[in-house]
Amino acid sequence: MNSRFPKLAKAFLNRSTPGYMVFFVTPFCNCRCSMCFNRKVIDNAAGRKILSLDEIENIAQNFKGLHHVNFSGGEPFLREDFSRIPELFYRYSGTRIFACPTNSSHPDKIVKAVDDICTSCPDAWIRITQSLDGIGKDHDVIRGRTGLFSDVCSLNTQLLALQTKHSNLSIGIAMVMSKYNQGKENSILDFAYKNLAFSDFGVLYVRGDTFDSSSKDVDKYAYEKFVTVVKERARKCSKPLNFTGKLFTAINSVAANLVVKSVLTEEYLIPCRAGKNMVVMDDEGLIFPCEILEYYIKTGTASLQTASFGNIRDFEYDIRKVLGTEQARKIVDYIRNSKCHCSFECAMSVNVLYSPSLWPHILKNFYIQNKSKVGE
């Protein structure tokens, strides 16, 4: 094991600032997914004032103990200077886990950026998750881009080759289960295992203010069954993972069980750490506790005026000053006192990580994944 784990442990123990951030680095996207919850921002991307690289550097300098950054968008790799952003958090914030989803468009461009990130952050675990929502034209139609399925396959081949150069690179596949692919989910899983390289296959439950509201017409029991199938397939086809990969997978496995239960029962299961141990920052610098609370406010489910803590630009780019406001405290108190809950996978993973009562379950999943030696 290299020095990554001590860095992660140090960041985890630092409770003065959140340890996990979802960062929407760009509003631009070259896909138009009907189940996307961020379409309104994407469709109005040209008028937004995104954070500059210098501003992001200021944020990173004031954000100590940030062990995990999950990039989002838009399509992150459409941002021309994206490959330079992880290094800022790596250098100033001590971040040692970076996760980034991609629609896989422009494979050559993405591979060059990933190569640069892995090189500039040698002691970090870099996870690239490719979206796969269908096979062939089905995927292209769901994602609103012709030829995208071919790009997924091409990028996957190139990322696999890149792993021979960078041992800190991990590849994941994620499928958003919606009305558009329900009934075809097992075929998609079969295709992925037969034709693609990845360490794990994730199932995301469609949520939020989707562009097409009918995309959420999903049989929750079919979702539950598919998650079970995915886990069983992973158990039978498990591949050797390094320490960080095993830990990441173990946490996500426990979280997945809770997400499924939350979807089925629509009940509060575990205290939500959003706003305390996790924050979301959009491309313009607005800070939120999570991706879903604003939607709950709009639909009348949550009794708040806004889910925004404020804009970090107005607080000298210092996350501590944002979190110290009365507005932030009010929202965090609401999340705790109302027993706020949802199916947001990232938030649930954070809830698991910061809940000591669930650590035995993490350890159990960590050790039963496989008996291969840790390859850190």
N, C-alpha and C positions, 0 to 999 in steps of 0.2 A: 504494500500500500504506500502511495506517495503522500505528499503533504496536503493533498486535497481535503482529506477527512478532518484533520485538525482545524483547517480554515473553516470548514462547514460547521464544525462543532462550536468554534468560537463565535461565529455569526449567529448560530442558533441560540446560544446562551445570552447574546446581547438583546435584551428585551426593551431597550430604550426606543428602538425603531422597528417597524415591521421587517421580517426576514424574507418576505416573498412579495414580489411585485409583478403584476401584469402590465406591460407597457405597450400601448398601441402606438407604434412608431410612425405610422403613416395612414392617412385615410384613403389613399389611392389603391384601387384594385382593378385588375383586368378581367375579373369574373363577375357574374351577376347571379349569385346563388339565390334561389327562391326561399330557402330556409335560413338565410343570413339574418341575424338580429341587428346588424350594423349597417344595413343598406342606406338608411337616411343620411348617415355621415358620409358613406362612400359615394353616394349619388351627388353630394354637394362638396366633394373634396377640394375642388379648385378654389373655393372661397375661404378655406381654412388656413390659419396661421400656425403652421406646425413648429414645434420646438427645433431650434437649430442645434448643430453639433456642439457649439460653445455653451449653449444653455444646458444641454444634457450633461456636459462635463461639470458644470456648476452643481447640478443636481446630484451627480455621483459623488462629488467631493463632500457633500453634506448628508450622504446617506450611508452611514457606516452600518456594518452588520447585515447587509442585504445578501443573504446566501443564495437566493434563487431569483432569476429574472425570466419571465415568460413573455416573449415578444408576440405582438399581434398586430392586426391592421383592420382593413386593407391587407394587401399582400406585402409583408415586410421587405422582401427582396426587391421590390420596385423602388425602394428608397435608395438613391445612388450611393449615399455614404453609410448605408446600414452596417456594412462589415466593420466599420470603425467604432460603432456604438458599444458592443460588448466589452471591448478592451477598456473603455472608460470605467465601467462598473467593476471590471476585473481589477483594475489598478487602484481605484479610489475606495470602492465599497467592499472589497474583499469577496465579491461574488464568485462562486465556483460551480454553479449550475446555470446553464443557459438553455432554454427550450424555445424552439421556434417552429410554428406550423407553416406550411407552404402549400400553395395550390400546384406547385411544380412547373409552372410556366417558365419559359426561358431557362432550361436546365443548365446550359453552359455558364450563364451568368450566375446562377445560384451556386454551382459547384465552385466557381472562382471565389465567391464571397465566403462560402463555408470553409474553404481552404485557408483564406486569410484569417478568419475567426479562430479556427483551430490552432493556427500558428501564433497569433497574437495573444491567445489565452491558453498556453500549453498545459497549465495545471487545472484547467476547468473541464467539466464534463459538458459536451456540446450535443444537444439532442435536436435532430431535425425530424419533424413529423410530417409525413406526406398525407394529404387528404385523398381518400378513395371512397367514393359514394356510389359507384356503379362500375359495370364492365363495358368497355367500348363506348359506343355512342350514348349509352345511358348516363355515364359519368359526365360526358360533355354537355348533355342536355340539362342535367341537374345543376351543373356549375355554370352554365351559360357561356361556354367557350369551346369552339370547335378545335379538335386536335389535342385537347388537354389530357385525355387518357393516354395518348402516345407520349406526351411529355412526362407523365407520372412514371411510366415504364423506363423511359430514357434516363430520367434523373436518378431513379433508383439504382440502375446499373452503374451510373457514374459515382454515386455516393458510396456504393459498395467498394468500388475501386479506390476511392479516396480513403476508406478505412484502413487500407494497407499502409498508408502514409501517416495517418493520424489515429492513434489508439484511443484518443479522447472523444472520438466521434461515435454517436449512437444514432441509429435510424429507427423511426417508428412509423406505423401506419394508423390512421384514425378515420373512422367512418361516422358520419352524422346520421343517426337513424331517424328517418322522417317518412312521410307518406309516400315519398318518391321511390324509396328503395325497400320499404317493408315488403316482405315476401321473397325478396331476392338476396337477403342478407347472408344466407349460408353459401350461396354461389359466389358472392363477393369474397367471403372468407376463404373459400376453397381456392379461388383464383390467386389471392394474395399469397397463400402458403405454397402454391405450385410455381409461381412466377416472380415473386418479389423477395427481396432480402430485408429483414427487419428483426428487431429484438422483441417487439411486442405489438399487438393489435388492439387499439382502443376503440370503444364504442361510446359515442357522445349522444346524449338524448337531446333532441331539438328543443330549443327553449327561447323565451324572450319575445321581443317585438319583431317577429319574422316578417319578411317582405310579403310572403304569401301566408296568411294566417292559417290556411288549411294544411300547410306543411306539418303542423303539429298534430294532425289526425293520425296518431300512432297507437296501436294496441299495446298498452303498457305491459301486458303479460307476454306478448311476443318479444318485447324489449328484454324483459327479465329472462326469458328462455334463451335469447341470443347471447346475452352476457354470460350465462352459464356455459353455453356451447364454446364461446371464445376462451373462457378460462380453462375448460377441459382440453381444448385443442392446444393451448399454450403449455399445459402440463405435460402433454404427450410429446410435444415438439420443442421443448425448451432447449435453448442454446446457452452455452457458458456466458455468464455476465461478469463484469468486474464488480467491485464492492459498491460503487455508486449506482450502477445499473440495477443491482439486486435490491438496494435500499429503495430506490425510486419505484421499482416494480412492486415491492412489498407494500409500500405506503399506498400506491394507487390501487392495489388489489383490495385492501381494507376499505378504502374510500369508495371503490366501485360497489361493494356490497351495500354500503350505506346509501349511496345514490339510488340504487335499485329499490331499496326498502322505502326511501323517501318518495320515489315516484309512485310506488304501489299504494302506500298508506297516506301520503300527503301529510305526514305527521312530523313533529319536531323530534329529532333523534339525538342530537349532540349540540353543545354550544357552538355557535358560529364565531369564528375568530376574525371575520372580515372587518377591516378598519383598525384592527389592533395588531395582528400578526401578518396581515396581508392588506395591500392596497392595489388599486388600479389607477394608472395614469394614462390619460388620453393624449393624442398627438399634439394638443394645444396646451397641455399642462394641468388640466383639471384633475383633481384627485377624488376618487370614489372608494368606498369600501370594497365594492365588488361590481360585477357587470350586470347584475339582475335587479338590484334594489330600485333603481330609477324606473324600471318597467313596472315593478309592483306599485310604485307611487302613482304612475300614470293610469294604471288599471284600478286604482282604489283599494288595493290589497294592503298597502302600507300607509300609515297615517303620518307622513312627513311631507314637508313642502318641497324638499329636494334631497337627493342622495349625495350631492357634491360637498366636499369639505372646503372647497375653494380652489383657486388656481395657484400653483406653486410659484408662478412668476411674480405674484403679489406678496410672496413671503421670502424674498431673497433666495429662491431656489432651495430652501431648507425644509425638508419634510418634517422635521421636528416642530417647526413653527406652525406648519399647517395643522399637524395633529394636536397642537396645543390650544387651538381655538375652541371657543364655546360651541361653534357649529359642529366641529368634528366630534366633540364629547357628546353632544346631543344625539348625533346619529349613531355612534357606537353604543350609547346607553339604550337607544331604541332597539338596536339589533339584539342586545343582550336581554332586555326586559320583555320584549315581545316574543322572544324565542323564535326569531326569524329563521326560516329554513327554505331550502330550494334544492334543485338538482345540479347546481353549478359544480362541475367536477374539480376545477382548480381550488375552489373554496373548500370543498369537502376534503381534499388532500391536505390542505393546511390545517383544517380542523383536526384531522387524524394525527398529524405530526405534532401538534401542540396540545394534545390531550393525553396525559400520562396513563390514564386508565386503558387506553387503546394500544399502548406500546407493546404489551405481550402479544397482541395480534399481529403487530408489525414484525416482531421477532419470529413468530411462528411462520409467517409467510416468507420471511427472509431466508430461513434455513430449509424450507421444504421446496423451494423453487427448483433446485437441482443440487447435485453433489459435486459439481465441478469446482476446481480450485479458483480462488479469487485471482483475477488477472489484472489487478490495478497497476 
